[in-house]
Amino acid sequence: MGEKHLRSGSEFPQKVNNGLRLYSTNYCPYAQRVRIVIAIKSIPCEIVNVHCLDKPEWISTLHLSGKVPIFDAGLAILTDSLLICNYLDEEYPKPVLHSKKIDERDHDSVLLRDFDDLLVHFDKVLNNHDLADFLELLKHVERYEEELGKRGKYFGGCEPRMIDFMFWPWAERAPLFERLFPGKVPNAEALPNLYSWCAAMREHPILIKEKTKEDSLILIHDMIREGKTKEIDFDI
């Protein structure tokens, strides 16, 4: 499929063969996680874009919530972004994205699990634009600044690993907070490790290819807050 996002009333796009298919939405950070892994591993996979705020009726037959990403692996349907990415890493082992050291992999799993707590605050701030909520979010961010200082250039050490790519969609959206809270976002002196990490990640060729357009993100965010969900054009 092309960039066009299928909406309510759209017919289900029949599969030509039993190959892999990802149901995605541009500007969805969870779906972006999966697209990044697919691109890194050069996995042959059809991507079907759906409008996540004006969903086609058939999407609930794939997953009751209708939330993306939804990954059709042929014999199974997977729906959690981390589960999908780990599945792809096992099925397509090159390049290896997880650490081969069990203790490091376990540590990454704990950090990723705790990252879900950060995302609760992240979404709350974007939805409410409350400064107190933003300051609470920054307390969680400080943990990752400290953790990165122990690990090196990347959370994966000398090179980015799965954990880096799983964090990235939200790091890429961090500039939105400067617009919401001018002058309140910590600078590079306050968060030197994270700023350096972001600069390095922005140079990754796959992340350049999968980059989310900031201007479009701002427009979509504003329209959601104004209740104009069905007017949003995810094809922009």
Rosetta constraint file for C-alpha pairs under 8 A:
AtomPair CA 1 CA 46 HARMONIC 6.78 0.50
AtomPair CA 1 CA 47 HARMONIC 5.97 0.50
AtomPair CA 1 CA 48 HARMONIC 5.45 0.50
AtomPair CA 1 CA 49 HARMONIC 7.43 0.50
AtomPair CA 2 CA 47 HARMONIC 7.92 0.50
AtomPair CA 2 CA 48 HARMONIC 7.59 0.50
AtomPair CA 2 CA 49 HARMONIC 7.83 0.50
AtomPair CA 3 CA 49 HARMONIC 6.68 0.50
AtomPair CA 3 CA 235 HARMONIC 6.15 0.50
AtomPair CA 4 CA 49 HARMONIC 6.42 0.50
AtomPair CA 4 CA 50 HARMONIC 7.94 0.50
AtomPair CA 4 CA 234 HARMONIC 7.88 0.50
AtomPair CA 4 CA 235 HARMONIC 5.65 0.50
AtomPair CA 5 CA 25 HARMONIC 7.25 0.50
AtomPair CA 5 CA 48 HARMONIC 7.58 0.50
AtomPair CA 5 CA 49 HARMONIC 4.58 0.50
AtomPair CA 5 CA 50 HARMONIC 4.45 0.50
AtomPair CA 5 CA 51 HARMONIC 5.22 0.50
AtomPair CA 5 CA 234 HARMONIC 6.59 0.50
AtomPair CA 5 CA 235 HARMONIC 6.42 0.50
AtomPair CA 6 CA 10 HARMONIC 5.93 0.50
AtomPair CA 6 CA 49 HARMONIC 6.23 0.50
AtomPair CA 6 CA 50 HARMONIC 4.53 0.50
AtomPair CA 6 CA 51 HARMONIC 5.75 0.50
AtomPair CA 6 CA 55 HARMONIC 7.50 0.50
AtomPair CA 6 CA 56 HARMONIC 6.53 0.50
AtomPair CA 7 CA 50 HARMONIC 6.22 0.50
AtomPair CA 7 CA 51 HARMONIC 5.32 0.50
AtomPair CA 7 CA 54 HARMONIC 5.51 0.50
AtomPair CA 7 CA 55 HARMONIC 5.18 0.50
AtomPair CA 7 CA 56 HARMONIC 4.74 0.50
AtomPair CA 8 CA 54 HARMONIC 5.76 0.50
AtomPair CA 8 CA 55 HARMONIC 5.13 0.50
AtomPair CA 8 CA 56 HARMONIC 3.72 0.50
AtomPair CA 8 CA 57 HARMONIC 5.86 0.50
AtomPair CA 9 CA 56 HARMONIC 5.89 0.50
AtomPair CA 9 CA 57 HARMONIC 6.88 0.50
AtomPair CA 10 CA 56 HARMONIC 5.79 0.50
AtomPair CA 10 CA 57 HARMONIC 7.84 0.50
AtomPair CA 11 CA 56 HARMONIC 7.75 0.50
AtomPair CA 11 CA 58 HARMONIC 7.87 0.50
AtomPair CA 12 CA 58 HARMONIC 6.48 0.50
AtomPair CA 15 CA 19 HARMONIC 7.86 0.50
AtomPair CA 18 CA 74 HARMONIC 5.79 0.50
AtomPair CA 19 CA 45 HARMONIC 6.97 0.50
AtomPair CA 19 CA 46 HARMONIC 7.68 0.50
AtomPair CA 19 CA 73 HARMONIC 7.39 0.50
AtomPair CA 19 CA 74 HARMONIC 6.36 0.50
AtomPair CA 20 CA 44 HARMONIC 7.24 0.50
AtomPair CA 20 CA 45 HARMONIC 4.92 0.50
AtomPair CA 20 CA 46 HARMONIC 6.22 0.50
AtomPair CA 20 CA 71 HARMONIC 7.58 0.50
AtomPair CA 20 CA 72 HARMONIC 5.80 0.50
AtomPair CA 20 CA 73 HARMONIC 5.19 0.50
AtomPair CA 20 CA 74 HARMONIC 6.22 0.50
AtomPair CA 21 CA 45 HARMONIC 5.43 0.50
AtomPair CA 21 CA 46 HARMONIC 4.61 0.50
AtomPair CA 21 CA 47 HARMONIC 5.70 0.50
AtomPair CA 21 CA 48 HARMONIC 7.16 0.50
AtomPair CA 21 CA 71 HARMONIC 5.98 0.50
AtomPair CA 21 CA 72 HARMONIC 5.07 0.50
AtomPair CA 21 CA 73 HARMONIC 6.86 0.50
AtomPair CA 22 CA 45 HARMONIC 6.99 0.50
AtomPair CA 22 CA 46 HARMONIC 6.23 0.50
AtomPair CA 22 CA 47 HARMONIC 4.78 0.50
AtomPair CA 22 CA 48 HARMONIC 6.09 0.50
AtomPair CA 22 CA 69 HARMONIC 6.87 0.50
AtomPair CA 22 CA 70 HARMONIC 5.89 0.50
AtomPair CA 22 CA 71 HARMONIC 4.60 0.50
AtomPair CA 22 CA 72 HARMONIC 6.22 0.50
AtomPair CA 23 CA 47 HARMONIC 5.96 0.50
AtomPair CA 23 CA 48 HARMONIC 4.82 0.50
AtomPair CA 23 CA 49 HARMONIC 5.74 0.50
AtomPair CA 23 CA 50 HARMONIC 6.73 0.50
AtomPair CA 23 CA 68 HARMONIC 6.31 0.50
AtomPair CA 23 CA 69 HARMONIC 5.66 0.50
AtomPair CA 23 CA 70 HARMONIC 5.05 0.50
AtomPair CA 23 CA 71 HARMONIC 6.28 0.50
AtomPair CA 24 CA 28 HARMONIC 7.70 0.50
AtomPair CA 24 CA 31 HARMONIC 5.50 0.50
AtomPair CA 24 CA 32 HARMONIC 7.96 0.50
AtomPair CA 24 CA 47 HARMONIC 6.74 0.50
AtomPair CA 24 CA 48 HARMONIC 6.10 0.50
AtomPair CA 24 CA 49 HARMONIC 4.80 0.50
AtomPair CA 24 CA 50 HARMONIC 6.12 0.50
AtomPair CA 24 CA 68 HARMONIC 5.58 0.50
AtomPair CA 24 CA 69 HARMONIC 5.21 0.50
AtomPair CA 24 CA 70 HARMONIC 7.01 0.50
AtomPair CA 25 CA 31 HARMONIC 6.51 0.50
AtomPair CA 25 CA 49 HARMONIC 5.18 0.50
AtomPair CA 25 CA 50 HARMONIC 5.58 0.50
AtomPair CA 25 CA 51 HARMONIC 6.37 0.50
AtomPair CA 25 CA 52 HARMONIC 6.51 0.50
AtomPair CA 25 CA 68 HARMONIC 6.90 0.50
AtomPair CA 25 CA 69 HARMONIC 7.66 0.50
AtomPair CA 25 CA 234 HARMONIC 7.52 0.50
AtomPair CA 26 CA 31 HARMONIC 7.65 0.50
AtomPair CA 26 CA 32 HARMONIC 7.39 0.50
AtomPair CA 26 CA 49 HARMONIC 7.27 0.50
AtomPair CA 26 CA 212 HARMONIC 7.89 0.50
AtomPair CA 26 CA 234 HARMONIC 6.36 0.50
AtomPair CA 26 CA 235 HARMONIC 7.70 0.50
AtomPair CA 27 CA 32 HARMONIC 7.38 0.50
AtomPair CA 27 CA 212 HARMONIC 6.35 0.50
AtomPair CA 27 CA 217 HARMONIC 6.81 0.50
AtomPair CA 27 CA 234 HARMONIC 7.56 0.50
AtomPair CA 28 CA 32 HARMONIC 6.11 0.50
AtomPair CA 28 CA 68 HARMONIC 7.92 0.50
AtomPair CA 29 CA 33 HARMONIC 6.38 0.50
AtomPair CA 29 CA 169 HARMONIC 5.09 0.50
AtomPair CA 29 CA 170 HARMONIC 6.67 0.50
AtomPair CA 30 CA 34 HARMONIC 7.12 0.50
AtomPair CA 30 CA 68 HARMONIC 7.42 0.50
AtomPair CA 30 CA 69 HARMONIC 6.57 0.50
AtomPair CA 30 CA 81 HARMONIC 5.79 0.50
AtomPair CA 30 CA 169 HARMONIC 7.62 0.50
AtomPair CA 31 CA 35 HARMONIC 6.39 0.50
AtomPair CA 31 CA 68 HARMONIC 6.18 0.50
AtomPair CA 31 CA 69 HARMONIC 4.74 0.50
AtomPair CA 31 CA 81 HARMONIC 6.77 0.50
AtomPair CA 32 CA 36 HARMONIC 6.07 0.50
AtomPair CA 32 CA 169 HARMONIC 6.62 0.50
AtomPair CA 32 CA 210 HARMONIC 7.59 0.50
AtomPair CA 33 CA 37 HARMONIC 6.58 0.50
AtomPair CA 33 CA 81 HARMONIC 6.73 0.50
AtomPair CA 33 CA 85 HARMONIC 7.49 0.50
AtomPair CA 33 CA 165 HARMONIC 6.72 0.50
AtomPair CA 33 CA 166 HARMONIC 5.77 0.50
AtomPair CA 33 CA 168 HARMONIC 7.97 0.50
AtomPair CA 33 CA 169 HARMONIC 6.83 0.50
AtomPair CA 34 CA 38 HARMONIC 6.17 0.50
AtomPair CA 34 CA 69 HARMONIC 7.57 0.50
AtomPair CA 34 CA 81 HARMONIC 6.36 0.50
AtomPair CA 34 CA 84 HARMONIC 6.92 0.50
AtomPair CA 34 CA 85 HARMONIC 5.82 0.50
AtomPair CA 35 CA 39 HARMONIC 6.09 0.50
AtomPair CA 35 CA 210 HARMONIC 7.61 0.50
AtomPair CA 36 CA 40 HARMONIC 6.10 0.50
AtomPair CA 36 CA 165 HARMONIC 7.27 0.50
AtomPair CA 36 CA 206 HARMONIC 6.88 0.50
AtomPair CA 36 CA 207 HARMONIC 7.10 0.50
AtomPair CA 36 CA 210 HARMONIC 6.69 0.50
AtomPair CA 37 CA 41 HARMONIC 6.14 0.50
AtomPair CA 37 CA 85 HARMONIC 6.50 0.50
AtomPair CA 37 CA 88 HARMONIC 7.59 0.50
AtomPair CA 37 CA 89 HARMONIC 7.98 0.50
AtomPair CA 37 CA 165 HARMONIC 7.83 0.50
AtomPair CA 38 CA 42 HARMONIC 5.83 0.50
AtomPair CA 38 CA 43 HARMONIC 5.18 0.50
AtomPair CA 38 CA 44 HARMONIC 7.88 0.50
AtomPair CA 38 CA 45 HARMONIC 7.56 0.50
AtomPair CA 38 CA 88 HARMONIC 7.69 0.50
AtomPair CA 39 CA 43 HARMONIC 6.64 0.50
AtomPair CA 39 CA 206 HARMONIC 6.66 0.50
AtomPair CA 40 CA 95 HARMONIC 7.67 0.50
AtomPair CA 40 CA 206 HARMONIC 6.43 0.50
AtomPair CA 41 CA 92 HARMONIC 7.00 0.50
AtomPair CA 41 CA 94 HARMONIC 6.44 0.50
AtomPair CA 41 CA 95 HARMONIC 6.31 0.50
AtomPair CA 43 CA 92 HARMONIC 7.68 0.50
AtomPair CA 50 CA 55 HARMONIC 6.57 0.50
AtomPair CA 50 CA 56 HARMONIC 7.28 0.50
AtomPair CA 51 CA 55 HARMONIC 5.40 0.50
AtomPair CA 51 CA 56 HARMONIC 7.59 0.50
AtomPair CA 51 CA 234 HARMONIC 6.81 0.50
AtomPair CA 52 CA 66 HARMONIC 7.92 0.50
AtomPair CA 52 CA 67 HARMONIC 7.02 0.50
AtomPair CA 52 CA 68 HARMONIC 7.32 0.50
AtomPair CA 53 CA 229 HARMONIC 6.02 0.50
AtomPair CA 53 CA 230 HARMONIC 6.59 0.50
AtomPair CA 54 CA 229 HARMONIC 7.52 0.50
AtomPair CA 54 CA 230 HARMONIC 5.94 0.50
AtomPair CA 55 CA 59 HARMONIC 6.91 0.50
AtomPair CA 55 CA 66 HARMONIC 7.50 0.50
AtomPair CA 58 CA 62 HARMONIC 7.33 0.50
AtomPair CA 59 CA 63 HARMONIC 6.56 0.50
AtomPair CA 59 CA 64 HARMONIC 7.81 0.50
AtomPair CA 59 CA 66 HARMONIC 5.39 0.50
AtomPair CA 60 CA 64 HARMONIC 4.52 0.50
AtomPair CA 60 CA 65 HARMONIC 6.31 0.50
AtomPair CA 60 CA 66 HARMONIC 4.91 0.50
AtomPair CA 62 CA 66 HARMONIC 7.34 0.50
AtomPair CA 62 CA 70 HARMONIC 7.61 0.50
AtomPair CA 62 CA 77 HARMONIC 7.33 0.50
AtomPair CA 63 CA 67 HARMONIC 7.28 0.50
AtomPair CA 63 CA 70 HARMONIC 7.43 0.50
AtomPair CA 63 CA 79 HARMONIC 7.48 0.50
AtomPair CA 67 CA 79 HARMONIC 7.96 0.50
AtomPair CA 68 CA 79 HARMONIC 7.12 0.50
AtomPair CA 69 CA 79 HARMONIC 5.91 0.50
AtomPair CA 69 CA 80 HARMONIC 7.04 0.50
AtomPair CA 69 CA 81 HARMONIC 6.37 0.50
AtomPair CA 70 CA 77 HARMONIC 6.93 0.50
AtomPair CA 70 CA 78 HARMONIC 5.94 0.50
AtomPair CA 70 CA 79 HARMONIC 4.63 0.50
AtomPair CA 70 CA 80 HARMONIC 7.61 0.50
AtomPair CA 71 CA 77 HARMONIC 5.62 0.50
AtomPair CA 71 CA 78 HARMONIC 5.01 0.50
AtomPair CA 71 CA 79 HARMONIC 6.12 0.50
AtomPair CA 71 CA 84 HARMONIC 6.95 0.50
AtomPair CA 72 CA 76 HARMONIC 6.21 0.50
AtomPair CA 72 CA 77 HARMONIC 4.71 0.50
AtomPair CA 72 CA 78 HARMONIC 6.54 0.50
AtomPair CA 73 CA 77 HARMONIC 6.02 0.50
AtomPair CA 73 CA 78 HARMONIC 7.37 0.50
AtomPair CA 78 CA 83 HARMONIC 7.25 0.50
AtomPair CA 78 CA 84 HARMONIC 6.11 0.50
AtomPair CA 79 CA 83 HARMONIC 7.43 0.50
AtomPair CA 79 CA 84 HARMONIC 6.88 0.50
AtomPair CA 80 CA 84 HARMONIC 6.07 0.50
AtomPair CA 81 CA 85 HARMONIC 6.17 0.50
AtomPair CA 82 CA 86 HARMONIC 6.06 0.50
AtomPair CA 82 CA 166 HARMONIC 7.74 0.50
AtomPair CA 83 CA 87 HARMONIC 6.07 0.50
AtomPair CA 84 CA 88 HARMONIC 6.22 0.50
AtomPair CA 85 CA 89 HARMONIC 6.16 0.50
AtomPair CA 86 CA 90 HARMONIC 6.31 0.50
AtomPair CA 87 CA 91 HARMONIC 6.15 0.50
AtomPair CA 88 CA 92 HARMONIC 5.64 0.50
AtomPair CA 88 CA 93 HARMONIC 7.82 0.50
AtomPair CA 89 CA 93 HARMONIC 5.33 0.50
AtomPair CA 89 CA 94 HARMONIC 7.75 0.50
AtomPair CA 89 CA 96 HARMONIC 6.95 0.50
AtomPair CA 89 CA 97 HARMONIC 6.77 0.50
AtomPair CA 89 CA 98 HARMONIC 7.85 0.50
AtomPair CA 93 CA 97 HARMONIC 7.97 0.50
AtomPair CA 97 CA 160 HARMONIC 7.98 0.50
AtomPair CA 97 CA 161 HARMONIC 4.88 0.50
AtomPair CA 97 CA 162 HARMONIC 4.80 0.50
AtomPair CA 98 CA 105 HARMONIC 6.58 0.50
AtomPair CA 98 CA 161 HARMONIC 5.91 0.50
AtomPair CA 98 CA 162 HARMONIC 5.53 0.50
AtomPair CA 98 CA 163 HARMONIC 7.76 0.50
AtomPair CA 99 CA 104 HARMONIC 6.33 0.50
AtomPair CA 99 CA 105 HARMONIC 5.54 0.50
AtomPair CA 99 CA 156 HARMONIC 7.67 0.50
AtomPair CA 99 CA 161 HARMONIC 7.26 0.50
AtomPair CA 100 CA 104 HARMONIC 7.89 0.50
AtomPair CA 100 CA 105 HARMONIC 7.23 0.50
AtomPair CA 101 CA 105 HARMONIC 6.19 0.50
AtomPair CA 102 CA 106 HARMONIC 6.06 0.50
AtomPair CA 103 CA 107 HARMONIC 6.14 0.50
AtomPair CA 104 CA 108 HARMONIC 6.14 0.50
AtomPair CA 105 CA 109 HARMONIC 6.25 0.50
AtomPair CA 106 CA 110 HARMONIC 6.40 0.50
AtomPair CA 107 CA 111 HARMONIC 6.29 0.50
AtomPair CA 108 CA 112 HARMONIC 6.06 0.50
AtomPair CA 108 CA 163 HARMONIC 6.51 0.50
AtomPair CA 109 CA 113 HARMONIC 6.08 0.50
AtomPair CA 110 CA 114 HARMONIC 6.20 0.50
AtomPair CA 111 CA 115 HARMONIC 6.08 0.50
AtomPair CA 112 CA 116 HARMONIC 6.96 0.50
AtomPair CA 112 CA 163 HARMONIC 7.07 0.50
AtomPair CA 112 CA 166 HARMONIC 7.99 0.50
AtomPair CA 113 CA 117 HARMONIC 7.80 0.50
AtomPair CA 114 CA 118 HARMONIC 7.06 0.50
AtomPair CA 115 CA 119 HARMONIC 6.35 0.50
AtomPair CA 116 CA 120 HARMONIC 6.50 0.50
AtomPair CA 117 CA 121 HARMONIC 6.91 0.50
AtomPair CA 118 CA 122 HARMONIC 6.13 0.50
AtomPair CA 118 CA 137 HARMONIC 6.72 0.50
AtomPair CA 118 CA 140 HARMONIC 6.06 0.50
AtomPair CA 118 CA 141 HARMONIC 7.58 0.50
AtomPair CA 119 CA 123 HARMONIC 6.05 0.50
AtomPair CA 120 CA 124 HARMONIC 6.20 0.50
AtomPair CA 121 CA 125 HARMONIC 6.15 0.50
AtomPair CA 121 CA 133 HARMONIC 6.96 0.50
AtomPair CA 121 CA 134 HARMONIC 7.69 0.50
AtomPair CA 121 CA 136 HARMONIC 7.49 0.50
AtomPair CA 121 CA 137 HARMONIC 5.54 0.50
AtomPair CA 122 CA 126 HARMONIC 6.44 0.50
AtomPair CA 122 CA 134 HARMONIC 7.88 0.50
AtomPair CA 122 CA 137 HARMONIC 6.51 0.50
AtomPair CA 123 CA 127 HARMONIC 6.08 0.50
AtomPair CA 124 CA 128 HARMONIC 5.95 0.50
AtomPair CA 124 CA 129 HARMONIC 7.85 0.50
AtomPair CA 124 CA 133 HARMONIC 7.18 0.50
AtomPair CA 125 CA 129 HARMONIC 5.09 0.50
AtomPair CA 125 CA 130 HARMONIC 6.04 0.50
AtomPair CA 125 CA 131 HARMONIC 7.83 0.50
AtomPair CA 125 CA 133 HARMONIC 5.75 0.50
AtomPair CA 125 CA 134 HARMONIC 5.74 0.50
AtomPair CA 125 CA 137 HARMONIC 7.94 0.50
AtomPair CA 127 CA 225 HARMONIC 7.23 0.50
AtomPair CA 129 CA 133 HARMONIC 7.83 0.50
AtomPair CA 129 CA 134 HARMONIC 7.76 0.50
AtomPair CA 129 CA 180 HARMONIC 6.68 0.50
AtomPair CA 130 CA 134 HARMONIC 6.39 0.50
AtomPair CA 131 CA 135 HARMONIC 6.22 0.50
AtomPair CA 131 CA 181 HARMONIC 7.30 0.50
AtomPair CA 132 CA 136 HARMONIC 6.32 0.50
AtomPair CA 133 CA 137 HARMONIC 6.24 0.50
AtomPair CA 134 CA 138 HARMONIC 6.37 0.50
AtomPair CA 135 CA 139 HARMONIC 6.73 0.50
AtomPair CA 136 CA 140 HARMONIC 7.08 0.50
AtomPair CA 137 CA 141 HARMONIC 6.45 0.50
AtomPair CA 138 CA 142 HARMONIC 6.25 0.50
AtomPair CA 139 CA 143 HARMONIC 7.23 0.50
AtomPair CA 140 CA 144 HARMONIC 7.35 0.50
AtomPair CA 141 CA 145 HARMONIC 6.51 0.50
AtomPair CA 142 CA 146 HARMONIC 6.27 0.50
AtomPair CA 142 CA 191 HARMONIC 7.81 0.50
AtomPair CA 143 CA 147 HARMONIC 6.11 0.50
AtomPair CA 144 CA 148 HARMONIC 5.91 0.50
AtomPair CA 144 CA 194 HARMONIC 7.76 0.50
AtomPair CA 145 CA 149 HARMONIC 6.39 0.50
AtomPair CA 145 CA 191 HARMONIC 6.28 0.50
AtomPair CA 145 CA 192 HARMONIC 7.81 0.50
AtomPair CA 145 CA 193 HARMONIC 5.86 0.50
AtomPair CA 145 CA 194 HARMONIC 5.70 0.50
AtomPair CA 146 CA 150 HARMONIC 6.84 0.50
AtomPair CA 146 CA 193 HARMONIC 7.99 0.50
AtomPair CA 147 CA 151 HARMONIC 6.58 0.50
AtomPair CA 147 CA 155 HARMONIC 7.82 0.50
AtomPair CA 148 CA 152 HARMONIC 6.19 0.50
AtomPair CA 148 CA 153 HARMONIC 7.45 0.50
AtomPair CA 148 CA 154 HARMONIC 6.76 0.50
AtomPair CA 148 CA 155 HARMONIC 5.66 0.50
AtomPair CA 148 CA 193 HARMONIC 6.30 0.50
AtomPair CA 148 CA 194 HARMONIC 7.21 0.50
AtomPair CA 149 CA 193 HARMONIC 6.10 0.50
AtomPair CA 151 CA 155 HARMONIC 5.72 0.50
AtomPair CA 151 CA 156 HARMONIC 7.00 0.50
AtomPair CA 151 CA 157 HARMONIC 5.18 0.50
AtomPair CA 152 CA 156 HARMONIC 7.75 0.50
AtomPair CA 152 CA 157 HARMONIC 4.85 0.50
AtomPair CA 152 CA 158 HARMONIC 6.30 0.50
AtomPair CA 153 CA 157 HARMONIC 5.93 0.50
AtomPair CA 153 CA 158 HARMONIC 5.81 0.50
AtomPair CA 153 CA 159 HARMONIC 7.28 0.50
AtomPair CA 153 CA 193 HARMONIC 7.73 0.50
AtomPair CA 153 CA 196 HARMONIC 7.52 0.50
AtomPair CA 153 CA 197 HARMONIC 6.21 0.50
AtomPair CA 154 CA 158 HARMONIC 6.14 0.50
AtomPair CA 154 CA 159 HARMONIC 5.94 0.50
AtomPair CA 154 CA 160 HARMONIC 5.50 0.50
AtomPair CA 154 CA 161 HARMONIC 7.90 0.50
AtomPair CA 154 CA 164 HARMONIC 6.93 0.50
AtomPair CA 154 CA 197 HARMONIC 6.07 0.50
AtomPair CA 155 CA 160 HARMONIC 6.64 0.50
AtomPair CA 155 CA 161 HARMONIC 7.13 0.50
AtomPair CA 155 CA 163 HARMONIC 6.72 0.50
AtomPair CA 155 CA 164 HARMONIC 5.84 0.50
AtomPair CA 156 CA 160 HARMONIC 4.90 0.50
AtomPair CA 156 CA 161 HARMONIC 4.68 0.50
AtomPair CA 156 CA 162 HARMONIC 7.64 0.50
AtomPair CA 156 CA 163 HARMONIC 6.91 0.50
AtomPair CA 156 CA 164 HARMONIC 6.68 0.50
AtomPair CA 160 CA 164 HARMONIC 5.57 0.50
AtomPair CA 160 CA 165 HARMONIC 7.29 0.50
AtomPair CA 161 CA 165 HARMONIC 6.75 0.50
AtomPair CA 162 CA 166 HARMONIC 6.15 0.50
AtomPair CA 163 CA 167 HARMONIC 6.28 0.50
AtomPair CA 164 CA 168 HARMONIC 6.11 0.50
AtomPair CA 165 CA 169 HARMONIC 7.59 0.50
AtomPair CA 167 CA 171 HARMONIC 6.55 0.50
AtomPair CA 168 CA 172 HARMONIC 5.97 0.50
AtomPair CA 168 CA 201 HARMONIC 7.92 0.50
AtomPair CA 169 CA 173 HARMONIC 6.61 0.50
AtomPair CA 170 CA 174 HARMONIC 6.43 0.50
AtomPair CA 171 CA 198 HARMONIC 7.27 0.50
AtomPair CA 172 CA 198 HARMONIC 7.94 0.50
AtomPair CA 172 CA 212 HARMONIC 7.62 0.50
AtomPair CA 173 CA 214 HARMONIC 7.56 0.50
AtomPair CA 174 CA 178 HARMONIC 7.75 0.50
AtomPair CA 175 CA 179 HARMONIC 7.11 0.50
AtomPair CA 176 CA 180 HARMONIC 6.51 0.50
AtomPair CA 176 CA 214 HARMONIC 7.99 0.50
AtomPair CA 176 CA 218 HARMONIC 7.19 0.50
AtomPair CA 177 CA 181 HARMONIC 5.75 0.50
AtomPair CA 177 CA 182 HARMONIC 7.72 0.50
AtomPair CA 177 CA 185 HARMONIC 6.94 0.50
AtomPair CA 178 CA 182 HARMONIC 5.00 0.50
AtomPair CA 178 CA 183 HARMONIC 6.97 0.50
AtomPair CA 178 CA 184 HARMONIC 7.20 0.50
AtomPair CA 178 CA 185 HARMONIC 5.89 0.50
AtomPair CA 181 CA 185 HARMONIC 6.88 0.50
AtomPair CA 186 CA 190 HARMONIC 5.73 0.50
AtomPair CA 186 CA 191 HARMONIC 6.76 0.50
AtomPair CA 187 CA 191 HARMONIC 6.42 0.50
AtomPair CA 188 CA 192 HARMONIC 4.82 0.50
AtomPair CA 188 CA 195 HARMONIC 5.72 0.50
AtomPair CA 191 CA 195 HARMONIC 6.19 0.50
AtomPair CA 192 CA 196 HARMONIC 6.13 0.50
AtomPair CA 193 CA 197 HARMONIC 6.09 0.50
AtomPair CA 194 CA 198 HARMONIC 6.05 0.50
AtomPair CA 195 CA 199 HARMONIC 6.24 0.50
AtomPair CA 196 CA 200 HARMONIC 6.27 0.50
AtomPair CA 197 CA 201 HARMONIC 6.08 0.50
AtomPair CA 198 CA 202 HARMONIC 6.09 0.50
AtomPair CA 199 CA 203 HARMONIC 6.86 0.50
AtomPair CA 200 CA 204 HARMONIC 7.03 0.50
AtomPair CA 201 CA 207 HARMONIC 7.17 0.50
AtomPair CA 202 CA 207 HARMONIC 6.43 0.50
AtomPair CA 202 CA 208 HARMONIC 6.48 0.50
AtomPair CA 203 CA 207 HARMONIC 7.39 0.50
AtomPair CA 203 CA 208 HARMONIC 6.75 0.50
AtomPair CA 204 CA 208 HARMONIC 6.22 0.50
AtomPair CA 205 CA 209 HARMONIC 6.33 0.50
AtomPair CA 206 CA 210 HARMONIC 6.13 0.50
AtomPair CA 207 CA 211 HARMONIC 5.62 0.50
AtomPair CA 212 CA 217 HARMONIC 7.47 0.50
AtomPair CA 213 CA 217 HARMONIC 6.22 0.50
AtomPair CA 214 CA 218 HARMONIC 6.26 0.50
AtomPair CA 215 CA 219 HARMONIC 6.34 0.50
AtomPair CA 216 CA 220 HARMONIC 6.09 0.50
AtomPair CA 216 CA 236 HARMONIC 6.93 0.50
AtomPair CA 217 CA 221 HARMONIC 5.97 0.50
AtomPair CA 218 CA 222 HARMONIC 6.15 0.50
AtomPair CA 219 CA 223 HARMONIC 6.26 0.50
AtomPair CA 220 CA 224 HARMONIC 6.19 0.50
AtomPair CA 220 CA 232 HARMONIC 6.45 0.50
AtomPair CA 221 CA 225 HARMONIC 6.42 0.50
AtomPair CA 222 CA 226 HARMONIC 6.28 0.50
AtomPair CA 223 CA 227 HARMONIC 6.24 0.50
AtomPair CA 223 CA 228 HARMONIC 5.14 0.50
AtomPair CA 223 CA 229 HARMONIC 6.44 0.50
AtomPair CA 223 CA 231 HARMONIC 7.93 0.50
AtomPair CA 223 CA 232 HARMONIC 6.90 0.50
AtomPair CA 224 CA 228 HARMONIC 5.74 0.50
AtomPair CA 224 CA 229 HARMONIC 5.38 0.50
AtomPair CA 228 CA 232 HARMONIC 6.77 0.50
